[in-house]
């Protein structure tokens, strides 16, 4: 009787253990990709993502080589090629010996009669050519080859994949145009700032040549370093520390002009000094504070530059206690592009282009109330590297 009880107890334990294992396996299966539909969806999305990444760089030979294998998997073709107007950039799978026939055919869909071949091992029986169109026109062609006569399913799959690839190439063109625009805006900003500052800087230095040669020499060195930074040819981005260092040189020269009339207050949190930001996006704000806020104010004027750590963002304010102006007058001056206010709209557009619409300038001003400009910058942005 005792042995029977022992057997029953062991059996119950084994059954309970088996039930636990089965329940655990079911639980794990639910957490994963359980159905064939889910697995198929995952594979399609993953393959599309692998193809999209290189295409976002444009239709180059390197991008085509990296993406053509994944595009062939999306379509299920025997062979696939990406061609530019200059010729085939990359080929994956079979049928490359039909290259000249396909490119010279002038057809969108080719069957076996269009692809005559003397090779006994050739299985290609059809091809589909899909133009890759972007806003700039036709940039290339997707060529899908099949070991069967082209069925409607293959044609539709090739057309949809071609449209999707063309969308990635259009996004690449958009990124490239944004980069060109940013560089053009930076060149315009340099051209706008330099004439104003260079004349005043040289005049200030000249005033010390006879009376204080040592001071004149120091100012010349500061001016040289400021010019070197402002006119550097490499990099669209810089760090807050570098931008503030250049601003300090600018203000050193301006203090030589204004003397005790120009006071500067600087408050910067050390942890935000490495933050990356667009090159020359703060210096124009400081120059406007000097030119339009303090130069017209009788007596002493103060410029305050404050940079604080605000969680995921760095908040920078440039404030002066100068004469200020009507907000509508500032808006009208910026819209007319008369150059009265150096680069404010330029800086605003560059910030929005790089970081997003919520990161433009916020300006507070009024007659006799001075001007305060707030700049919000994310402490990390994947597209910004100094």
C-alpha positions as semicolon CSV with decimal commas, in nm:
position;residue;x (nm);y (nm);z (nm)
1;X;0,000;0,000;0,000
2;X;0,288;0,230;0,084
3;X;0,454;0,154;-0,251
4;X;0,132;0,235;-0,437
5;X;0,109;0,571;-0,258
6;X;0,469;0,648;-0,346
7;X;0,408;0,565;-0,714
8;X;0,099;0,783;-0,721
9;X;0,287;1,071;-0,562
10;X;0,574;1,045;-0,810
11;X;0,329;1,024;-1,100
12;X;0,146;1,336;-0,978
13;X;0,474;1,522;-0,947
14;X;0,576;1,424;-1,300
15;X;0,238;1,531;-1,439
16;X;0,258;1,864;-1,258
17;X;0,610;1,923;-1,387
18;X;0,505;1,841;-1,744
19;X;0,208;2,073;-1,716
20;X;0,436;2,352;-1,595
21;X;0,675;2,299;-1,884
22;X;0,390;2,307;-2,136
23;X;0,248;2,624;-1,981
24;X;0,591;2,790;-1,994
25;X;0,638;2,698;-2,359
26;X;0,293;2,834;-2,444
27;X;0,370;3,156;-2,259
28;X;0,696;3,199;-2,447
29;X;0,521;3,127;-2,776
30;X;0,266;3,398;-2,707
31;X;0,542;3,650;-2,638
32;X;0,717;3,570;-2,967
33;X;0,604;3,568;-3,329
34;X;0,353;3,287;-3,310
35;X;0,170;3,273;-3,645
36;X;0,293;3,232;-3,999
37;X;0,131;3,564;-4,093
38;X;0,319;3,744;-3,815
39;X;0,647;3,582;-3,919
40;X;0,591;3,677;-4,283
41;X;0,508;4,037;-4,188
42;X;0,819;4,059;-3,972
43;X;1,042;3,925;-4,251
44;X;0,900;4,170;-4,507
45;X;0,941;4,471;-4,277
46;X;1,291;4,366;-4,174
47;X;1,400;4,312;-4,535
48;X;1,249;4,646;-4,641
49;X;1,435;4,820;-4,359
50;X;1,766;4,663;-4,464
51;X;1,711;4,784;-4,821
52;X;1,598;5,133;-4,719
53;X;1,905;5,227;-4,517
54;X;2,157;5,232;-4,806
55;X;1,904;5,381;-5,052
56;X;1,864;5,685;-4,824
57;X;2,216;5,780;-4,936
58;X;2,102;5,803;-5,300
59;X;2,135;5,575;-5,601
60;X;2,508;5,518;-5,596
61;X;2,701;5,201;-5,678
62;X;2,769;5,139;-5,309
63;X;2,403;5,188;-5,212
64;X;2,281;4,966;-5,496
65;X;2,525;4,690;-5,402
66;X;2,403;4,691;-5,040
67;X;2,031;4,702;-5,120
68;X;1,988;4,487;-5,433
69;X;1,991;4,153;-5,245
70;X;1,717;4,268;-5,009
71;X;1,505;4,406;-5,293
72;X;1,526;4,070;-5,472
73;X;1,397;3,898;-5,160
74;X;1,104;4,141;-5,139
75;X;0,995;4,060;-5,494
76;X;1,090;3,692;-5,495
77;X;1,270;3,731;-5,828
78;X;1,534;3,499;-5,974
79;X;1,755;3,798;-6,039
80;X;1,741;4,169;-5,973
81;X;1,941;4,467;-6,086
82;X;1,951;4,840;-6,014
83;X;2,056;5,059;-6,302
84;X;2,131;5,429;-6,337
85;X;2,121;5,618;-6,669
86;X;2,492;5,542;-6,700
87;X;2,441;5,165;-6,671
88;X;2,385;4,879;-6,426
89;X;2,509;4,957;-6,076
90;X;2,453;4,622;-5,905
91;X;2,313;4,276;-5,986
92;X;2,200;3,996;-5,758
93;X;2,093;3,647;-5,860
94;X;2,090;3,500;-6,210
95;X;2,044;3,642;-6,560
96;X;2,321;3,903;-6,577
97;X;2,421;3,775;-6,921
98;X;2,089;3,922;-7,047
99;X;2,197;4,271;-6,941
100;X;2,239;4,420;-7,290
101;X;1,915;4,265;-7,420
102;X;1,716;4,405;-7,130
103;X;1,862;4,754;-7,140
104;X;1,818;4,790;-7,516
105;X;1,470;4,638;-7,537
106;X;1,271;4,953;-7,463
107;X;0,996;4,740;-7,306
108;X;0,855;4,735;-6,954
109;X;0,778;4,361;-6,957
110;X;0,987;4,107;-7,147
111;X;0,906;3,741;-7,218
112;X;1,113;3,449;-7,343
113;X;1,096;3,571;-7,705
114;X;1,274;3,890;-7,601
115;X;1,545;3,702;-7,408
116;X;1,686;3,453;-7,655
117;X;1,984;3,267;-7,512
118;X;2,228;2,994;-7,626
119;X;2,318;2,890;-7,270
120;X;2,171;2,553;-7,173
121;X;2,173;2,641;-6,804
122;X;1,978;2,968;-6,847
123;X;1,642;2,957;-6,672
124;X;1,535;3,319;-6,730
125;X;1,199;3,341;-6,905
126;X;1,096;3,700;-6,839
127;X;1,186;4,039;-6,691
128;X;1,007;4,345;-6,556
129;X;1,158;4,696;-6,577
130;X;1,031;4,959;-6,334
131;X;1,144;5,323;-6,368
132;X;1,259;5,488;-6,044
133;X;1,105;5,836;-6,051
134;X;1,172;6,121;-5,806
135;X;1,095;6,492;-5,818
136;X;1,411;6,544;-6,021
137;X;1,295;6,296;-6,286
138;X;1,390;5,939;-6,369
139;X;1,701;5,851;-6,168
140;X;1,727;5,480;-6,246
141;X;1,555;5,149;-6,318
142;X;1,470;4,841;-6,114
143;X;1,498;4,518;-6,319
144;X;1,338;4,199;-6,188
145;X;1,403;3,867;-6,368
146;X;1,193;3,551;-6,345
147;X;1,241;3,184;-6,437
148;X;0,878;3,182;-6,552
149;X;0,685;3,404;-6,795
150;X;0,608;3,729;-6,605
151;X;0,281;3,675;-6,419
152;X;0,065;3,966;-6,297
153;X;0,178;3,895;-5,941
154;X;0,545;3,940;-6,028
155;X;0,473;4,254;-6,229
156;X;0,273;4,410;-5,947
157;X;0,533;4,314;-5,686
158;X;0,810;4,471;-5,896
159;X;0,609;4,789;-5,958
160;X;0,524;4,838;-5,590
161;X;0,881;4,766;-5,481
162;X;1,008;5,010;-5,742
163;X;0,774;5,280;-5,614
164;X;0,889;5,215;-5,259
165;X;1,257;5,230;-5,363
166;X;1,190;5,553;-5,553
167;X;1,039;5,703;-5,235
168;X;1,362;5,625;-5,046
169;X;1,564;5,791;-5,323
170;X;1,334;6,095;-5,314
171;X;1,395;6,125;-4,939
172;X;1,768;6,105;-5,008
173;X;1,735;6,394;-5,255
174;X;1,541;6,592;-4,995
175;X;1,813;6,536;-4,734
176;X;2,076;6,641;-4,987
177;X;1,884;6,957;-5,080
178;X;1,847;7,046;-4,712
179;X;2,221;7,007;-4,664
180;X;2,291;7,229;-4,966
181;X;2,043;7,487;-4,836
182;X;2,206;7,485;-4,492
183;X;2,548;7,542;-4,647
184;X;2,412;7,823;-4,865
185;X;2,248;7,989;-4,563
186;X;2,575;7,965;-4,372
187;X;2,766;8,126;-4,659
188;X;2,505;8,402;-4,673
189;X;2,534;8,454;-4,299
190;X;2,911;8,485;-4,316
191;X;2,883;8,737;-4,598
192;X;2,625;8,935;-4,402
193;X;2,822;8,947;-4,076
194;X;3,173;9,007;-4,200
195;X;3,144;9,357;-4,356
196;X;2,973;9,502;-4,047
197;X;3,217;9,363;-3,798
198;X;3,543;9,389;-3,992
199;X;3,508;9,764;-4,045
200;X;3,432;9,832;-3,679
201;X;3,705;9,596;-3,556
202;X;3,975;9,754;-3,770
203;X;3,865;10,101;-3,665
204;X;3,887;10,001;-3,298
205;X;4,231;9,847;-3,344
206;X;4,356;10,153;-3,533
207;X;4,259;10,377;-3,242
208;X;4,510;10,194;-3,015
209;X;4,803;10,165;-3,255
210;X;4,975;10,484;-3,129
211;X;4,832;10,522;-2,780
212;X;4,857;10,158;-2,665
213;X;5,052;9,934;-2,908
214;X;5,038;9,634;-2,673
215;X;4,657;9,653;-2,658
216;X;4,643;9,692;-3,036
217;X;4,852;9,377;-3,079
218;X;4,624;9,181;-2,845
219;X;4,317;9,299;-3,034
220;X;4,473;9,201;-3,367
221;X;4,530;8,848;-3,234
222;X;4,172;8,827;-3,106
223;X;4,044;8,955;-3,440
224;X;4,254;8,699;-3,629
225;X;4,122;8,410;-3,417
226;X;3,764;8,530;-3,451
227;X;3,799;8,557;-3,830
228;X;3,962;8,214;-3,854
229;X;3,671;8,057;-3,667
230;X;3,398;8,247;-3,855
231;X;3,539;8,171;-4,200
232;X;3,646;7,812;-4,140
233;X;3,568;7,588;-4,435
234;X;3,490;7,261;-4,256
235;X;3,193;7,154;-4,050
236;X;2,838;7,283;-4,028
237;X;2,823;7,226;-3,653
238;X;3,026;7,326;-3,352
239;X;3,010;7,296;-2,975
240;X;2,864;7,552;-2,740
241;X;3,210;7,594;-2,586
242;X;3,364;7,687;-2,923
243;X;3,081;7,922;-3,012
244;X;3,110;8,101;-2,676
245;X;3,487;8,128;-2,716
246;X;3,437;8,304;-3,049
247;X;3,171;8,531;-2,898
248;X;3,416;8,626;-2,622
249;X;3,668;8,737;-2,886
250;X;3,398;8,938;-3,060
251;X;3,297;9,110;-2,736
252;X;3,663;9,180;-2,648
253;X;3,693;9,386;-2,965
254;X;3,357;9,555;-2,912
255;X;3,454;9,647;-2,556
256;X;3,761;9,815;-2,705
257;X;3,519;10,031;-2,905
258;X;3,263;10,107;-2,636
259;X;3,482;10,104;-2,327
260;X;3,292;10,094;-1,998
261;X;2,963;10,150;-2,180
262;X;2,949;9,780;-2,270
263;X;2,910;9,534;-1,982
264;X;2,886;9,157;-2,028
265;X;2,738;8,897;-1,793
266;X;2,806;8,532;-1,872
267;X;2,648;8,238;-1,690
268;X;2,704;7,893;-1,839
269;X;2,645;7,552;-1,681
270;X;2,959;7,339;-1,739
271;X;2,757;7,032;-1,836
272;X;2,616;7,202;-2,152
273;X;2,952;7,315;-2,294
274;X;2,989;6,998;-2,511
275;X;2,640;7,039;-2,664
276;X;2,651;7,049;-3,046
277;X;2,471;7,324;-3,236
278;X;2,471;7,482;-3,583
279;X;2,785;7,682;-3,655
280;X;2,742;8,061;-3,605
281;X;2,392;8,041;-3,458
282;X;2,465;8,248;-3,143
283;X;2,715;8,507;-3,264
284;X;2,454;8,690;-3,480
285;X;2,228;8,722;-3,175
286;X;2,507;8,886;-2,975
287;X;2,601;9,115;-3,265
288;X;2,240;9,234;-3,294
289;X;2,233;9,304;-2,921
290;X;2,540;9,526;-2,958
291;X;2,447;9,697;-3,284
292;X;2,076;9,757;-3,229
293;X;2,031;9,732;-2,855
294;X;2,328;9,900;-2,691
295;X;2,499;10,119;-2,950
296;X;2,191;10,345;-2,958
297;X;2,148;10,352;-2,582
298;X;2,301;10,640;-2,385
299;X;2,513;10,535;-2,089
300;X;2,599;10,183;-1,980
301;X;2,440;9,879;-2,141
302;X;2,459;9,512;-2,043
303;X;2,447;9,194;-2,248
304;X;2,361;8,875;-2,063
305;X;2,438;8,532;-2,206
306;X;2,296;8,243;-2,003
307;X;2,311;7,872;-2,089
308;X;2,145;7,623;-1,854
309;X;2,085;7,250;-1,844
310;X;1,714;7,174;-1,880
311;X;1,680;6,797;-1,885
312;X;1,704;6,676;-2,244
313;X;1,759;7,032;-2,370
314;X;2,003;7,318;-2,335
315;X;1,835;7,659;-2,296
316;X;2,036;7,963;-2,407
317;X;1,926;8,324;-2,370
318;X;2,091;8,632;-2,515
319;X;1,948;8,944;-2,350
320;X;2,028;9,315;-2,360
321;X;1,886;9,612;-2,172
322;X;1,907;9,836;-2,476
323;X;1,652;10,045;-2,660
324;X;1,441;9,752;-2,786
325;X;1,183;9,799;-3,062
326;X;0,828;9,728;-3,164
327;X;0,783;9,353;-3,229
328;X;0,603;9,426;-3,558
329;X;0,891;9,648;-3,671
330;X;1,134;9,362;-3,606
331;X;0,912;9,124;-3,802
332;X;0,883;9,368;-4,093
333;X;1,261;9,419;-4,100
334;X;1,322;9,043;-4,114
335;X;1,062;8,988;-4,387
336;X;1,199;9,271;-4,601
337;X;1,553;9,132;-4,576
338;X;1,702;9,482;-4,549
339;X;1,998;9,357;-4,344
340;X;1,915;9,575;-4,046
341;X;1,910;9,277;-3,813
342;X;2,196;9,046;-3,894
343;X;2,085;8,693;-3,968
344;X;1,801;8,647;-3,717
345;X;1,569;8,485;-3,972
346;X;1,866;8,291;-4,110
347;X;1,947;8,150;-3,766
348;X;1,579;8,075;-3,698
349;X;1,542;7,881;-4,025
350;X;1,863;7,686;-3,967
351;X;1,755;7,581;-3,617
352;X;1,413;7,467;-3,740
353;X;1,567;7,282;-4,034
354;X;1,813;7,092;-3,814
355;X;1,614;7,026;-3,496
356;X;1,247;7,067;-3,598
357;X;0,984;7,340;-3,603
358;X;0,963;7,365;-3,224
359;X;1,326;7,477;-3,197
360;X;1,318;7,819;-3,364
361;X;1,406;8,148;-3,196
362;X;1,172;8,306;-2,942
363;X;1,216;8,685;-2,935
364;X;1,079;8,921;-2,669
365;X;1,124;9,293;-2,726
366;X;0,956;9,629;-2,686
367;X;1,045;9,999;-2,704
368;X;1,272;10,081;-2,409
369;X;1,244;9,725;-2,275
370;X;1,551;9,571;-2,436
371;X;1,550;9,242;-2,627
372;X;1,560;8,883;-2,507
373;X;1,615;8,588;-2,740
374;X;1,565;8,230;-2,627
375;X;1,731;7,937;-2,806
376;X;1,634;7,579;-2,718
377;X;1,870;7,306;-2,836
378;X;1,841;6,931;-2,771
379;X;2,149;6,806;-2,590
380;X;2,162;6,513;-2,833
381;X;2,042;6,488;-3,190
382;X;2,138;6,196;-3,420
383;X;2,197;6,423;-3,723
384;X;2,420;6,675;-3,543
385;X;2,787;6,605;-3,480
386;X;3,040;6,879;-3,407
